[in-house]
Every structure is written in C-alpha cells, then in structure tokens.
Amino acid sequence: MNTSRLRLLAAVIWTGVLLCGMMLAAVFMLQDRIFTTWGQSAAQTPHRALYTVTPSRTPTPFRQVIYLPSATARSVSPTPITPTATPFPTLSIAQFYAAANANPLTGLLADPNLLERRPVAVKISTFPRGVRAYQSGLSLADVVYEYYIEDGLTRFAAVFYGQNALRAGPVRSGRYFDEHIMRMYHAVLVFVNADERVETYLIDQPDLRPLLFLPRPENCPPLCRDTAIRGYNNVFVDTSGVGAKITDNSRQELRQTTFGPLLSPGAYPVITKIFTHYSEFSYNYWEYDPTNYTYWRFSDAQDAEAVAVNEVYQPHIDQWNGQQISAQNVVVLVVPHVFNNEFDRADQVFNIRLVGAGTAYIFREGRMILGAWLRDRLDQPIQLVDKDRNPIPLQPGVTFYQVINPESAYRQNGETVEFFFFIPPRVVTLTPTPFGFQPSPTPKRR
C-alpha cells in the first residue's frame, strides 16, 4: 500500500473517531437535558452552603431540587445547638462508658468475648435483585454502608462486631472504598475477588494484606460456596469463624462513637421518611417507627421507569431470620466520588474518598440534624460533628450509612426528604484498555 493510500485510510479512521465522539457527546447532552426536567444542571446552579441554614421547628416544604454542597474544601459550620437535656430510653452515657462490655460501634452491651477480636467487614450483594431471596446477615451488623458501584447498582459493606452472623452474604467483590472500612474499624475484609486494579491496590498495602479474606480451600469453612445456588452469587461466610484464620485477631483500640440523648429535639425538622434514589434500578427509603425509635428499610422491588418515577418498594428482609432491615440511626454521607485515572473513568471504577470532612445528614428519633462527617484519624471511625467539631450523639443501636456524592440533589416535602444520586456525564477519551485486562464479572440488574 503506497503513502497516499495510507494517508487516505488514516483520514477515514480519524473522521470515524470524530463522528463517534460527536454522537456520544450528543447522547450525554441529551442525558443532561433529561436530568434538568427534575432539577437544574449542576453546572448552572452553585452548591448551596447548607451549613448556613437555620433548622426550623417545623419543616418548610419546597419542591424544587437543590444541589448538595461540595464535600471538600468546606468549613464545618452547621447551626449551633443550645443543649437541653431530654429523657432517653436506653443506656445512659455514664453507664455506657463505664461498662467494660460496651460495644463502641453501637453503644449497647455485648458479649465481652465477642469484643475481644477484630471486627469483620463483609461485602454483601443486593443485585441482581434475585439474590434477595437468600440474602442473609444484614440485620445482625453493627454498622452498614451502602454505596454506588457501577451500572446503576449499589452494594453493602456490613461490619460485624457485637454480634455474629452464621450466614452472611452472598459475598461479592471489593472496591476501593473498602480500604476505608478496613482502616477505620481495623477490620478483616471478607470479599470474593475484585476488579484487577482494586485487588492489586489492596494487596499492595502491607498492613491490609493479612486482613484480606478471600475464598480459598483453606478458608472454607467459614467462607464457602452454597452449591445449591446456581451462579457466582453463592458464597457465604460465618463471621464467627473468620478470626481463627487470620494471624492477628486481637482486640483493637476503637474510638467509641458518641451516643447520648437528642438535645433540643424541637430545634430539628420532623422527618419520618428518607428516600435515596441511586438510579432507576437501585432505590430505597427508611420509615421511622416512633413506638420503638427505629427506622425500617424498604427497597426497590423492580426497575422504575426513571429515577423517582413509578418506583415500587417492598420491605427489605433478612432471609436468615425473616427480620426486616432496621436501624436506630440513618446517616447520609456526602463524599467525593473520583476516578484515579481516565481508564477508571471509562468503565466507572470509582474511588470514593472518605477522607477529610464533608456534609452529613443525621436522622434519629424522627428528626433530621444537619452536621458534618469528620475523619480526623485514618485509623478510627468517622465522627459526626457540629460547626465547632463537637460530636453529635447518635442513638444507641445500629447505624446505617447511605453514601452519595456532592453532585447529588436533595428535596424536602413535609416530613419526607429525598436524595437523588447523580453521576455527571463521563468525558469521552481515547484511553485504551490495557492489553490482556480481564475485568471481574459485573452483576446485572435482571
């Protein structure tokens, strides 16, 4: 082939690349246009500094969508609260901190033998939706984080300490975010493989490598496949058996989460339903039950027509014990979702950066408290604080964290709040996939 033909071929190929890029850009523009039907574009509306909002005794309804503040480079300054003691129906602060068998993650008394070990963090799948017919163990966790993975889907990182789950799972793959769980709680991470980039990153951390608990012949039991379940969502773990398989299962120095009464409850809006719309596939809400100071979880029963359009919910049940998932505290964390490089951006491998500080919406006893999360030490759990960095106390019990990004939106209407997770359109790049790369299987929605 002569030089002129080569030049002609190169021109044709380059023209094709440009046309594809223009088509993809048009698709992304259309996606952004559709998004503006329920909210203004993030590029058009600056983030509102929620720390300057003064909570009212009764919530002021509004229907427009406002964007959350940036979770980085922002001072922590919610409205100060004047302390006023109110009755609290559980363990008092003095009793809790004086008790040798107080669980620092829940504020409840626990079997002291269980506390003489490391916490166990388990990655639990909730998609494809069919796994919920045998999803087990979530109701027994002390702390649970739900966060976005990819393809419109979310996953749980459940931390077990004060209780064990004899069957937790199905266990699925790890993500970059799990590093934060391991470091904050000094936890063993039970997971089933990971994307090559993520697994390599975790293995390359010398202090984390001994705490990565993967399916291997020597790890079964307690981490085994249930061969009665077809497919790859069939791995479960007995958390009580994990400690015996690691080299250091000694009790760790964990900072006690602050628990205590809700001071001046009338200063905070009454909120009885908390919706988090991650996508048309993954969505949930929590409903407050004042009879026992508990929030009950309801999850997506089928795909919605679009985000927050014709959603169908059902109680989220732990199939191990038949109990509906519940929590005493629901906390929405606003955390930056970034990409390490353009290759990660191309196939949506997020690095959720839970470092520094950011906005937090704390829900307890039917009230919403605007505060901030603060990770002042990498080796300790986050704190929830006010503008002066004074801890915001939680109600003793389970805490469930919904993790969203700063591009998300917030809407309040009466006693209902909604959070709309949103991913800005990805920039089209020509970054190639590395030769020979084999991504781990991605769970599908069906």
C-alpha positions as CSV (number, residue, x, y, z in Angstrom):
1,M,0.0,0.0,0.0
2,N,1.5,3.4,-1.1
3,T,1.8,6.5,1.1
4,S,-1.2,8.3,-0.4
5,R,-3.5,5.3,0.4
6,L,-2.2,5.1,3.9
7,R,-2.9,8.8,4.4
8,L,-6.4,8.4,3.0
9,L,-7.1,5.4,5.3
10,A,-5.8,7.3,8.3
11,A,-8.1,10.3,7.4
12,V,-11.1,8.0,7.1
13,I,-10.3,6.3,10.5
14,W,-9.8,9.7,12.2
15,T,-13.1,11.0,10.7
16,G,-14.9,8.0,12.1
17,V,-13.5,8.6,15.6
18,L,-14.6,12.2,15.5
19,L,-18.1,11.2,14.4
20,C,-18.4,8.6,17.2
21,G,-17.2,11.2,19.7
22,M,-19.7,13.7,18.4
23,M,-22.5,11.1,18.7
24,L,-21.6,10.2,22.2
25,A,-21.4,13.8,23.2
26,A,-24.9,14.3,21.9
27,V,-26.1,11.4,23.9
28,F,-24.5,12.8,27.1
29,M,-26.1,16.3,26.3
30,L,-29.5,14.6,26.0
31,Q,-28.9,12.8,29.3
32,D,-28.1,16.1,31.0
33,R,-31.2,17.7,29.4
34,I,-33.4,14.9,30.7
35,F,-31.9,15.3,34.1
36,T,-32.9,19.0,34.1
37,T,-36.6,18.0,33.9
38,W,-36.5,17.5,37.7
39,G,-33.6,19.7,38.7
40,Q,-31.3,22.4,37.4
41,S,-27.9,21.5,35.9
42,A,-25.1,21.3,38.4
43,A,-23.0,23.5,36.1
44,Q,-25.7,26.2,36.2
45,T,-26.5,26.1,40.0
46,P,-23.8,26.6,42.5
47,H,-23.8,24.4,45.5
48,R,-25.8,25.8,48.4
49,A,-23.9,26.1,51.7
50,L,-26.2,24.1,53.9
51,Y,-24.3,24.9,57.0
52,T,-25.8,28.4,57.0
53,V,-29.4,27.1,57.1
54,T,-31.1,27.5,60.4
55,P,-33.3,24.5,61.3
56,S,-36.9,25.4,61.9
57,R,-39.2,23.7,64.4
58,T,-41.5,22.7,61.6
59,P,-40.0,21.8,58.1
60,T,-40.7,24.3,55.4
61,P,-42.0,22.3,52.3
62,F,-40.4,23.1,49.0
63,R,-40.5,21.1,45.7
64,Q,-37.6,22.4,43.7
65,V,-34.4,20.4,43.8
66,I,-31.3,22.0,45.3
67,Y,-27.8,20.7,44.9
68,L,-25.7,19.5,47.8
69,P,-22.6,21.4,48.9
70,S,-19.2,20.2,47.9
71,A,-17.8,17.6,50.3
72,T,-14.3,19.0,50.1
73,A,-12.6,22.3,51.0
74,R,-15.6,23.5,53.0
75,S,-15.6,24.5,56.7
76,V,-17.8,22.6,59.1
77,S,-20.4,25.1,60.3
78,P,-23.9,23.9,60.9
79,T,-26.1,26.0,63.2
80,P,-25.0,25.7,66.8
81,I,-27.4,24.0,69.2
82,T,-28.2,25.0,72.8
83,P,-28.0,21.8,74.9
84,T,-31.2,20.9,76.7
85,A,-31.4,17.6,78.5
86,T,-34.3,15.3,77.4
87,P,-35.2,11.8,78.6
88,F,-33.6,9.0,76.7
89,P,-35.0,5.4,76.9
90,T,-31.7,3.4,76.7
91,L,-28.4,3.1,78.4
92,S,-27.2,6.3,79.9
93,I,-23.9,7.9,78.8
94,A,-22.3,7.3,82.2
95,Q,-23.4,3.7,82.2
96,F,-22.2,3.1,78.7
97,Y,-18.7,4.5,79.1
98,A,-18.3,2.7,82.4
99,A,-19.3,-0.7,81.1
100,A,-16.4,-3.0,80.1
101,N,-18.6,-4.8,77.6
102,A,-20.0,-1.7,75.9
103,N,-19.8,-2.1,72.1
104,P,-18.1,1.1,70.8
105,L,-19.9,0.8,67.5
106,T,-23.5,0.6,68.8
107,G,-23.5,1.9,72.4
108,L,-25.1,-1.3,73.5
109,L,-23.9,-4.0,75.9
110,A,-22.4,-7.1,74.1
111,D,-20.9,-10.4,74.9
112,P,-17.4,-9.4,76.2
113,N,-15.9,-12.4,74.4
114,L,-17.1,-11.1,71.0
115,L,-15.4,-7.7,71.7
116,E,-12.0,-9.4,72.2
117,R,-11.4,-9.7,68.5
118,R,-11.2,-7.7,65.3
119,P,-14.5,-6.6,63.6
120,V,-15.4,-8.4,60.4
121,A,-16.5,-6.4,57.4
122,V,-18.4,-8.4,54.7
123,K,-19.3,-7.3,51.2
124,I,-22.9,-8.3,50.7
125,S,-24.5,-8.2,47.3
126,T,-28.0,-6.8,46.7
127,F,-28.0,-7.2,42.9
128,P,-29.1,-8.9,40.7
129,R,-32.3,-8.5,42.6
130,G,-32.9,-12.2,42.8
131,V,-30.2,-12.6,45.4
132,R,-32.5,-11.1,48.0
133,A,-34.4,-14.4,48.1
134,Y,-31.4,-15.7,50.1
135,Q,-29.6,-12.5,51.2
136,S,-28.5,-13.1,54.8
137,G,-26.9,-11.4,57.8
138,L,-27.6,-7.7,57.3
139,S,-29.9,-7.4,60.3
140,L,-27.1,-8.6,62.6
141,A,-24.5,-6.0,61.6
142,D,-23.5,-3.1,63.9
143,V,-22.7,-0.7,61.1
144,V,-23.6,-0.9,57.4
145,Y,-22.5,1.3,54.5
146,E,-24.4,1.3,51.2
147,Y,-22.6,2.9,48.2
148,Y,-22.7,3.1,44.5
149,I,-20.5,0.6,42.5
150,E,-21.4,0.8,38.8
151,D,-24.1,0.2,36.2
152,G,-26.7,1.9,38.4
153,L,-26.2,-0.6,41.3
154,T,-25.1,-0.4,44.9
155,R,-23.6,-2.8,47.4
156,F,-23.3,-3.1,51.2
157,A,-20.2,-3.2,53.4
158,A,-21.5,-4.6,56.7
159,V,-19.4,-4.5,59.9
160,F,-20.0,-7.3,62.4
161,Y,-18.6,-6.9,65.9
162,G,-21.1,-7.1,68.8
163,Q,-22.9,-10.0,67.0
164,N,-22.0,-12.7,64.6
165,A,-23.9,-13.8,61.5
166,L,-23.7,-17.6,61.0
167,R,-24.6,-16.9,57.3
168,A,-23.7,-13.5,55.8
169,G,-23.9,-13.0,52.1
170,P,-24.0,-13.5,49.2
171,V,-20.4,-12.2,49.5
172,R,-19.3,-10.2,46.5
173,S,-16.3,-8.3,45.2
174,G,-14.4,-5.5,46.8
175,R,-14.0,-1.8,45.8
176,Y,-11.5,1.0,46.6
177,F,-13.9,2.3,49.3
178,D,-13.4,-0.9,51.3
179,E,-9.9,0.3,52.2
180,H,-11.6,3.0,54.4
181,I,-13.8,0.4,56.2
182,M,-10.8,-1.8,56.9
183,R,-8.7,1.1,58.3
184,M,-11.4,2.8,60.3
185,Y,-12.6,-0.4,62.0
186,H,-9.3,-2.4,62.0
187,A,-11.5,-5.0,60.2
188,V,-11.0,-8.1,58.3
189,L,-12.4,-7.7,54.8
190,V,-14.4,-10.7,53.6
191,F,-15.0,-10.5,49.8
192,V,-15.0,-12.5,46.6
193,N,-12.2,-11.2,44.3
194,A,-12.3,-7.7,42.9
195,D,-11.5,-5.8,39.7
196,E,-7.8,-6.4,39.0
197,R,-7.0,-2.8,39.7
198,V,-8.7,-2.8,43.1
199,E,-7.4,-6.2,44.2
200,T,-3.9,-5.2,43.3
201,Y,-4.2,-2.0,45.2
202,L,-5.4,-3.7,48.3
203,I,-2.8,-6.5,48.2
204,D,-0.1,-3.9,47.8
205,Q,-0.9,-2.4,51.2
206,P,1.3,-4.3,53.6
207,D,-0.9,-3.6,56.6
208,L,-4.1,-4.7,54.8
209,R,-2.8,-7.7,53.0
210,P,-3.1,-10.1,56.1
211,L,-6.7,-9.0,56.6
212,L,-8.0,-9.8,53.1
213,F,-10.2,-12.8,53.4
214,L,-10.9,-14.5,50.1
215,P,-12.4,-17.8,49.0
216,R,-9.6,-20.3,49.2
217,P,-9.7,-24.0,50.1
218,E,-8.1,-23.3,53.5
219,N,-10.8,-20.6,54.2
220,C,-13.7,-23.0,53.9
221,P,-15.2,-23.1,56.5
222,P,-16.1,-20.4,57.3
223,L,-16.2,-18.9,53.8
224,C,-17.8,-21.4,51.5
225,R,-20.0,-21.8,48.4
226,D,-23.6,-22.9,48.7
227,T,-23.7,-25.3,45.7
228,A,-27.5,-25.4,45.9
229,I,-27.5,-21.9,44.5
230,R,-26.5,-21.6,40.8
231,G,-24.2,-18.8,39.6
232,Y,-21.5,-16.8,41.3
233,N,-23.7,-15.2,43.9
234,N,-23.5,-18.3,46.1
235,V,-20.6,-17.5,48.6
236,F,-21.5,-17.1,52.3
237,V,-19.5,-16.6,55.5
238,D,-19.9,-17.5,59.1
239,T,-18.4,-14.4,60.7
240,S,-17.7,-16.3,64.0
241,G,-15.1,-18.4,62.2
242,V,-13.1,-15.7,60.5
243,G,-10.9,-14.8,63.4
244,A,-9.3,-18.2,63.8
245,K,-8.0,-18.0,60.2
246,I,-6.0,-14.7,60.5
247,T,-2.7,-14.2,62.2
248,D,-3.7,-11.3,64.5
249,N,-7.3,-11.4,65.8
250,S,-6.6,-9.4,69.0
251,R,-8.9,-6.7,70.3
252,Q,-8.3,-3.4,68.6
253,E,-8.3,0.1,70.0
254,L,-11.5,1.5,68.5
255,R,-12.7,5.0,69.4
256,Q,-16.1,4.9,71.0
257,T,-18.8,6.5,68.8
258,T,-20.6,9.3,70.8
259,F,-24.1,8.1,71.9
260,G,-26.5,10.1,74.0
261,P,-29.8,11.9,74.2
262,L,-31.1,14.1,71.4
263,L,-30.7,17.6,72.8
264,S,-33.4,20.2,71.9
265,P,-35.3,17.9,69.6
266,G,-37.8,20.8,68.8
267,A,-34.9,22.6,67.0
268,Y,-34.8,20.0,64.3
269,P,-37.3,19.2,61.5
270,V,-39.5,16.2,61.9
271,I,-38.6,13.7,59.2
272,T,-40.3,10.3,59.0
273,K,-39.3,9.1,55.6
274,I,-35.8,9.2,54.0
275,F,-35.6,8.3,50.3
276,T,-32.3,7.6,48.5
277,H,-32.6,7.3,44.7
278,Y,-29.3,5.9,43.4
279,S,-30.8,5.0,40.0
280,E,-34.0,3.7,38.4
281,F,-32.7,0.2,39.5
282,S,-31.4,0.9,43.0
283,Y,-33.5,2.9,45.4
284,N,-34.7,2.7,49.0
285,Y,-36.4,4.5,51.8
286,W,-36.4,4.4,55.6
287,E,-39.6,4.9,57.6
288,Y,-39.5,6.0,61.2
289,D,-41.4,3.9,63.8
290,P,-41.9,6.0,66.9
291,T,-43.1,3.1,69.0
292,N,-39.5,1.6,69.2
293,Y,-37.3,4.5,68.0
294,T,-36.4,2.5,64.8
295,Y,-36.2,3.1,61.1
296,W,-37.4,0.3,58.8
297,R,-35.9,-0.2,55.4
298,F,-37.9,-0.6,52.1
299,S,-36.1,-1.4,48.9
300,D,-36.7,-1.5,45.2
301,A,-38.9,-4.3,44.1
302,Q,-38.5,-3.8,40.4
303,D,-36.9,-1.3,37.9
304,A,-38.5,2.1,37.9
305,E,-39.4,3.9,34.7
306,A,-36.8,6.5,35.5
307,V,-35.2,8.0,38.7
308,A,-38.1,8.5,41.2
309,V,-40.7,7.7,38.6
310,N,-43.1,4.8,39.3
311,E,-40.9,3.2,41.9
312,V,-42.1,0.0,43.6
313,Y,-41.0,-0.8,47.1
314,Q,-41.1,-3.8,49.4
315,P,-39.8,-4.5,52.9
316,H,-36.1,-5.4,52.8
317,I,-36.0,-8.7,54.6
318,D,-33.0,-10.6,56.0
319,Q,-33.7,-14.2,54.8
320,W,-31.6,-15.6,57.6
321,N,-34.0,-14.7,60.4
322,G,-37.0,-13.2,58.5
323,Q,-36.5,-9.8,60.1
324,Q,-36.9,-6.5,58.2
325,I,-33.7,-4.5,58.0
326,S,-33.8,-1.7,60.6
327,A,-31.6,0.9,62.2
328,Q,-31.7,3.4,65.0
329,N,-29.7,5.9,63.1
330,V,-29.7,6.6,59.3
331,V,-26.9,8.9,58.2
332,V,-26.5,10.3,54.6
333,L,-22.8,11.0,53.9
334,V,-21.8,13.3,51.1
335,V,-18.5,12.0,49.8
336,P,-16.5,12.8,46.7
337,H,-16.6,10.1,44.0
338,V,-13.5,10.4,41.9
339,F,-11.5,8.4,39.4
340,N,-7.9,7.6,39.8
341,N,-7.2,7.9,36.0
342,E,-9.0,8.0,32.6
343,F,-9.1,4.2,32.4
344,D,-11.0,4.0,35.6
345,R,-13.4,6.7,34.4
346,A,-14.0,4.8,31.1
347,D,-15.6,1.8,32.9
348,Q,-16.8,3.6,36.1
349,V,-14.4,2.3,38.7
350,F,-15.0,4.9,41.4
351,N,-12.7,5.8,44.3
352,I,-15.0,7.2,47.0
353,R,-12.7,9.4,49.0
354,L,-13.9,9.2,52.6
355,V,-11.1,11.4,53.9
356,G,-11.1,14.9,55.4
357,A,-14.7,16.2,56.1
358,G,-18.0,16.6,54.4
359,T,-21.7,17.2,54.8
360,A,-23.7,14.7,56.8
361,Y,-27.5,14.4,57.3
362,I,-28.2,12.6,60.6
363,F,-31.6,11.0,61.2
364,R,-32.5,9.8,64.7
365,E,-35.8,9.6,66.6
366,G,-37.7,11.1,63.6
367,R,-35.6,14.2,63.4
368,M,-33.1,15.5,60.9
369,I,-29.8,17.0,62.1
370,L,-27.6,18.9,59.7
371,G,-23.9,18.3,60.5
372,A,-20.7,17.1,59.1
373,W,-18.7,13.9,59.0
374,L,-15.1,14.2,60.1
375,R,-12.3,11.7,59.6
376,D,-9.6,13.2,61.7
377,R,-7.7,9.9,62.0
378,L,-7.4,7.4,59.2
379,D,-7.3,4.5,61.7
380,Q,-10.5,5.4,63.5
381,P,-14.2,5.6,62.5
382,I,-15.6,8.9,61.3
383,Q,-17.1,11.3,63.8
384,L,-20.3,13.3,63.3
385,V,-19.8,16.8,64.5
386,D,-21.2,20.4,64.6
387,K,-19.5,23.6,63.4
388,D,-17.3,23.6,66.5
389,R,-16.3,20.0,66.0
390,N,-18.4,19.0,69.0
391,P,-19.7,15.4,68.5
392,I,-23.3,14.9,67.5
393,P,-24.5,12.0,69.6
394,L,-26.3,9.0,68.0
395,Q,-29.0,6.9,69.5
396,P,-27.6,3.6,70.8
397,G,-28.1,0.8,68.2
398,V,-27.4,0.2,64.5
399,T,-26.2,2.9,62.2
400,F,-26.8,2.7,58.5
401,Y,-24.8,5.0,56.2
402,Q,-26.1,6.0,52.8
403,V,-23.1,7.2,50.8
404,I,-23.8,9.7,48.0
405,N,-21.7,12.2,46.0
406,P,-21.6,16.1,46.0
407,E,-23.3,16.1,42.6
408,S,-26.4,14.6,44.2
409,A,-29.6,16.6,44.8
410,Y,-31.8,17.0,47.9
411,R,-35.5,17.7,48.2
412,Q,-37.7,18.1,51.2
413,N,-41.5,18.0,51.2
414,G,-43.2,18.0,54.6
415,E,-41.9,15.1,56.7
416,T,-40.2,13.5,53.7
417,V,-36.7,14.0,52.4
418,E,-35.2,12.6,49.2
419,F,-31.7,12.3,47.9
420,F,-31.0,11.9,44.2
421,F,-27.7,10.4,43.4
422,F,-26.3,11.7,40.1
423,I,-23.2,11.0,38.0
424,P,-22.2,13.7,35.6
425,P,-21.7,12.6,32.0
426,R,-18.3,10.9,31.5
427,V,-15.9,12.7,29.3
428,V,-15.2,10.7,26.1
429,T,-11.5,9.9,25.9
430,L,-9.4,7.7,23.7
431,T,-7.7,5.9,26.6
432,P,-7.2,2.3,25.6
433,T,-7.9,-0.7,27.7
434,P,-4.6,-2.3,28.7
435,F,-3.8,-5.4,26.7
436,G,-4.9,-8.6,28.3
437,F,-7.1,-6.9,31.0
438,Q,-9.9,-9.1,32.3
439,P,-12.5,-7.3,34.5
440,S,-14.3,-9.2,37.2
441,P,-18.0,-10.2,36.4
442,T,-20.3,-7.3,36.9
443,P,-23.7,-8.1,38.5
444,K,-26.6,-7.3,36.2
445,R,-30.0,-6.0,37.2
446,R,-32.1,-8.9,36.0
